Amino acid sequence: MKYMGCLLSLLLALPASAAIPSKKVQPGPKILSGKGELFGGIAGSGFTLLDVRRTGDKSKKVERVVFDVGDKNGQKIKGWPGYFHAELKNNPQRLILSFSQMPASLVNEVALNYRLKSSFAVKKTALSMDPLDSSLNLTMDLKPNTKVRVYQVAGKKTTSKVVVDLMAE
């Protein structure tokens, strides 16, 4: 009988532990070499690609591409960017960034190509929008043996960002 009481109290405690919210852990930067994938961001009511910027130091063979992410109305947002998935493929080496819930972009393919034309790591880019699932897909064909680091930055003073560092060998 005393075991029955222990079993009953254990069963009653199970639903209480389910009510405790789990801690959300945002993935940190991850270096992709050869091939690999990662994801980040959060779900929301919709997002917009506000801007794409490129900086680089050819002597150090490092280049940074920053994607500014805004809300569905094209305004800056605080907090984490919208959900994204990054996949690095090889043969040919290619980085594919898929932004979910992003039916709008203030940057078109012509502007993207212009901003990345002086890149020493990116050979070619393509930008497409899928109206069925409201996603924006960006493909960057990379030069061989380029390592890629992808991470997200929560907006505090400015908007949220997805950052891609390209390291040529």
Salt bridges, closest charged atoms under 4 A:
GLU37 OE1 - HIS85 NE2 2.63
ASP51 OD1 - ARG115 NH1 2.71
GLU63 OE2 - ARG54 NE 2.29
ASP68 OD2 - ARG53 NH1 2.37
ASP68 OD1 - LYS161 NZ 3.47
ASP141 OD1 - ARG94 NE 2.59
ASP141 OD2 - LYS124 NZ 3.93
ASP165 OD1 - ARG64 NE 2.65
ASP165 OD2 - ARG149 NH2 2.86
GLU169 OE2 - LYS147 NZ 3.70
